[in-house]
Amino acid sequence: MSRGRHTEAEMIGALKQMEAGRKAEDVAWEIGVSKHTIYAWYA
């Protein structure tokens, strides 16, 4: 199953930023996805 246009490294980086305390909305906006996509990556 393809995960789209973002690499695994980008996904991991986004999740690490969230764990460091950044809001999902801010991280999502920065990399160009919705906050729902960020939460899907987290699951």
N, CA, C and O atoms as a printed pandas DataFrame, in Angstrom:
     atom_number atom_name residue_name chain_id  residue_number  x_coord  y_coord  z_coord
0              1         N          MET        A               1    0.840   -1.181    0.000
1              2        CA          MET        A               1    0.000    0.000    0.000
2              3         C          MET        A               1    0.884    1.243    0.000
3              4         O          MET        A               1    1.729    1.414    0.880
4              5         N          SER        A               2    0.691    2.081   -0.962
5              6        CA          SER        A               2    1.484    3.296   -1.079
6              7         C          SER        A               2    1.016    4.337   -0.068
7              8         O          SER        A               2   -0.179    4.463    0.198
8              9         N          ARG        A               3    1.951    5.067    0.482
9             10        CA          ARG        A               3    1.624    6.090    1.454
10            11         C          ARG        A               3    1.589    7.476    0.836
11            12         O          ARG        A               3    1.556    8.466    1.567
12            13         N          GLY        A               4    1.596    7.578   -0.471
13            14        CA          GLY        A               4    1.496    8.881   -1.100
14            15         C          GLY        A               4    2.840    9.465   -1.469
15            16         O          GLY        A               4    3.806    8.744   -1.720
16            17         N          ARG        A               5    2.884   10.763   -1.497
17            18        CA          ARG        A               5    4.071   11.435   -2.010
18            19         C          ARG        A               5    5.109   11.776   -0.952
19            20         O          ARG        A               5    6.159   12.330   -1.278
20            21         N          HIS        A               6    4.838   11.459    0.297
21            22        CA          HIS        A               6    5.785   11.790    1.365
22            23         C          HIS        A               6    6.615   10.567    1.724
23            24         O          HIS        A               6    6.108    9.448    1.802
24            25         N          THR        A               7    7.898   10.809    1.940
25            26        CA          THR        A               7    8.794    9.708    2.281
26            27         C          THR        A               7    8.608    9.310    3.732
27            28         O          THR        A               7    8.032   10.045    4.535
28            29         N          GLU        A               8    9.104    8.140    4.040
29            30        CA          GLU        A               8    9.032    7.658    5.409
30            31         C          GLU        A               8    9.797    8.591    6.355
31            32         O          GLU        A               8    9.385    8.800    7.497
32            33         N          ALA        A               9   10.901    9.143    5.878
33            34        CA          ALA        A               9   11.700   10.060    6.692
34            35         C          ALA        A               9   10.909   11.325    7.028
35            36         O          ALA        A               9   10.997   11.834    8.145
36            37         N          GLU        A              10   10.134   11.832    6.060
37            38        CA          GLU        A              10    9.308   13.013    6.319
38            39         C          GLU        A              10    8.231   12.701    7.351
39            40         O          GLU        A              10    7.945   13.522    8.222
40            41         N          MET        A              11    7.642   11.527    7.253
41            42        CA          MET        A              11    6.611   11.126    8.212
42            43         C          MET        A              11    7.192   11.037    9.615
43            44         O          MET        A              11    6.608   11.542   10.574
44            45         N          ILE        A              12    8.332   10.397    9.724
45            46        CA          ILE        A              12    8.976   10.234   11.027
46            47         C          ILE        A              12    9.366   11.589   11.598
47            48         O          ILE        A              12    9.189   11.831   12.792
48            49         N          GLY        A              13    9.894   12.473   10.761
49            50        CA          GLY        A              13   10.262   13.808   11.211
50            51         C          GLY        A              13    9.070   14.581   11.737
51            52         O          GLY        A              13    9.169   15.268   12.754
52            53         N          ALA        A              14    7.947   14.473   11.051
53            54        CA          ALA        A              14    6.733   15.166   11.483
54            55         C          ALA        A              14    6.262   14.625   12.837
55            56         O          ALA        A              14    5.875   15.399   13.713
56            57         N          LEU        A              15    6.293   13.323   13.004
57            58        CA          LEU        A              15    5.848   12.721   14.258
58            59         C          LEU        A              15    6.782   13.071   15.414
59            60         O          LEU        A              15    6.335   13.256   16.546
60            61         N          LYS        A              16    8.074   13.161   15.126
61            62        CA          LYS        A              16    9.028   13.557   16.177
62            63         C          LYS        A              16    8.790   15.000   16.609
63            64         O          LYS        A              16    8.927   15.330   17.787
64            65         N          GLN        A              17    8.433   15.864   15.651
65            66        CA          GLN        A              17    8.123   17.249   16.000
66            67         C          GLN        A              17    6.896   17.311   16.901
67            68         O          GLN        A              17    6.849   18.108   17.837
68            69         N          MET        A              18    5.912   16.478   16.622
69            70        CA          MET        A              18    4.717   16.435   17.471
70            71         C          MET        A              18    5.063   15.955   18.874
71            72         O          MET        A              18    4.575   16.500   19.864
72            73         N          GLU        A              19    5.902   14.936   18.952
73            74        CA          GLU        A              19    6.311   14.418   20.260
74            75         C          GLU        A              19    7.106   15.449   21.045
75            76         O          GLU        A              19    7.127   15.424   22.276
76            77         N          ALA        A              20    7.762   16.358   20.326
77            78        CA          ALA        A              20    8.547   17.406   20.976
78            79         C          ALA        A              20    7.660   18.549   21.480
79            80         O          ALA        A              20    8.135   19.456   22.163
80            81         N          GLY        A              21    6.367   18.497   21.137
81            82        CA          GLY        A              21    5.457   19.494   21.677
82            83         C          GLY        A              21    4.793   20.415   20.679
83            84         O          GLY        A              21    3.985   21.260   21.065
84            85         N          ARG        A              22    5.113   20.273   19.404
85            86        CA          ARG        A              22    4.477   21.121   18.395
86            87         C          ARG        A              22    3.068   20.641   18.114
87            88         O          ARG        A              22    2.773   19.452   18.231
88            89         N          LYS        A              23    2.197   21.568   17.744
89            90        CA          LYS        A              23    0.825   21.213   17.406
90            91         C          LYS        A              23    0.776   20.489   16.067
91            92         O          LYS        A              23    1.554   20.780   15.159
92            93         N          ALA        A              24   -0.148   19.546   15.962
93            94        CA          ALA        A              24   -0.319   18.794   14.719
94            95         C          ALA        A              24   -0.665   19.724   13.573
95            96         O          ALA        A              24   -0.208   19.513   12.450
96            97         N          GLU        A              25   -1.464   20.747   13.833
97            98        CA          GLU        A              25   -1.864   21.685   12.786
98            99         C          GLU        A              25   -0.663   22.422   12.213
99           100         O          GLU        A              25   -0.576   22.626   11.002
100          101         N          ASP        A              26    0.262   22.821   13.079
101          102        CA          ASP        A              26    1.455   23.546   12.634
102          103         C          ASP        A              26    2.373   22.668   11.802
103          104         O          ASP        A              26    2.876   23.081   10.757
104          105         N          VAL        A              27    2.581   21.457   12.282
105          106        CA          VAL        A              27    3.441   20.517   11.560
106          107         C          VAL        A              27    2.822   20.176   10.212
107          108         O          VAL        A              27    3.514   20.144    9.194
108          109         N          ALA        A              28    1.527   19.924   10.208
109          110        CA          ALA        A              28    0.827   19.562    8.972
110          111         C          ALA        A              28    0.905   20.681    7.950
111          112         O          ALA        A              28    1.155   20.428    6.771
112          113         N          TRP        A              29    0.698   21.897    8.380
113          114        CA          TRP        A              29    0.746   23.043    7.463
114          115         C          TRP        A              29    2.133   23.174    6.848
115          116         O          TRP        A              29    2.272   23.463    5.660
116          117         N          GLU        A              30    3.147   22.959    7.661
117          118        CA          GLU        A              30    4.527   23.104    7.210
118          119         C          GLU        A              30    4.890   22.110    6.103
119          120         O          GLU        A              30    5.617   22.454    5.171
120          121         N          ILE        A              31    4.385   20.880    6.205
121          122        CA          ILE        A              31    4.752   19.885    5.197
122          123         C          ILE        A              31    3.673   19.691    4.140
123          124         O          ILE        A              31    3.868   18.927    3.194
124          125         N          GLY        A              32    2.550   20.364    4.286
125          126        CA          GLY        A              32    1.538   20.360    3.234
126          127         C          GLY        A              32    0.539   19.230    3.270
127          128         O          GLY        A              32    0.088   18.765    2.223
128          129         N          VAL        A              33    0.186   18.779    4.470
129          130        CA          VAL        A              33   -0.853   17.757    4.609
130          131         C          VAL        A              33   -1.879   18.247    5.627
131          132         O          VAL        A              33   -1.676   19.271    6.280
132          133         N          SER        A              34   -2.971   17.516    5.755
133          134        CA          SER        A              34   -3.970   17.888    6.750
134          135         C          SER        A              34   -3.575   17.321    8.110
135          136         O          SER        A              34   -2.771   16.394    8.204
136          137         N          LYS        A              35   -4.157   17.898    9.163
137          138        CA          LYS        A              35   -3.859   17.383   10.498
138          139         C          LYS        A              35   -4.368   15.958   10.645
139          140         O          LYS        A              35   -3.826   15.185   11.434
140          141         N          HIS        A              36   -5.406   15.604    9.894
141          142        CA          HIS        A              36   -5.939   14.246    9.933
142          143         C          HIS        A              36   -4.929   13.248    9.370
143          144         O          HIS        A              36   -4.843   12.113    9.839
144          145         N          THR        A              37   -4.171   13.674    8.369
145          146        CA          THR        A              37   -3.127   12.814    7.802
146          147         C          THR        A              37   -2.035   12.582    8.835
147          148         O          THR        A              37   -1.530   11.466    8.964
148          149         N          ILE        A              38   -1.670   13.612    9.561
149          150        CA          ILE        A              38   -0.659   13.471   10.613
150          151         C          ILE        A              38   -1.124   12.450   11.644
151          152         O          ILE        A              38   -0.350   11.588   12.058
152          153         N          TYR        A              39   -2.382   12.544   12.057
153          154        CA          TYR        A              39   -2.904   11.597   13.038
154          155         C          TYR        A              39   -2.961   10.185   12.464
155          156         O          TYR        A              39   -2.759    9.218   13.198
156          157         N          ALA        A              40   -3.232   10.047   11.162
157          158        CA          ALA        A              40   -3.225    8.734   10.532
158          159         C          ALA        A              40   -1.817    8.131   10.536
159          160         O          ALA        A              40   -1.648    6.930   10.750
160          161         N          TRP        A              41   -0.819    8.968   10.301
161          162        CA          TRP        A              41    0.566    8.503   10.350
162          163         C          TRP        A              41    0.923    8.046   11.749
163          164         O          TRP        A              41    1.682    7.093   11.923
164          165         N          TYR        A              42    0.379    8.723   12.747
165          166        CA          TYR        A              42    0.677    8.413   14.138
166          167         C          TYR        A              42    0.106    7.056   14.540
167          168         O          TYR        A              42    0.683    6.352   15.369
168          169         N          ALA        A              43   -1.016    6.699   13.956
169          170        CA          ALA        A              43   -1.712    5.442   14.339
170          171         C          ALA        A              43   -1.024    4.231   13.878
171          172         O          ALA        A              43   -1.493    3.121   14.127
